[in-house]
Amino acid sequence: MYNLGSEGTSLSLLEAMAAKCAEIATNVGGMTNIILDNYNGLIINPDESELYLALEN
């Protein structure tokens, strides 16, 4: 068994938003307080295949 770490407010995410980069975040920690799915970014499950699909999109 393993623990998934989480982060409260991601400074990297805020910096990416300020730089007008595309944001893809997982639904872990405080990311869902910053990103509104399909509005100002994408929220995905922490899964390799979902990341691949989000990047492709």
Secondary structure as UniProt FT lines:
FT   HELIX           11..18
FT   TURN            19..20
FT   STRAND          24..26
FT   TURN            29..30
FT   HELIX           31..34
FT   TURN            38..40
FT   STRAND          41..44
FT   HELIX           48..56
//
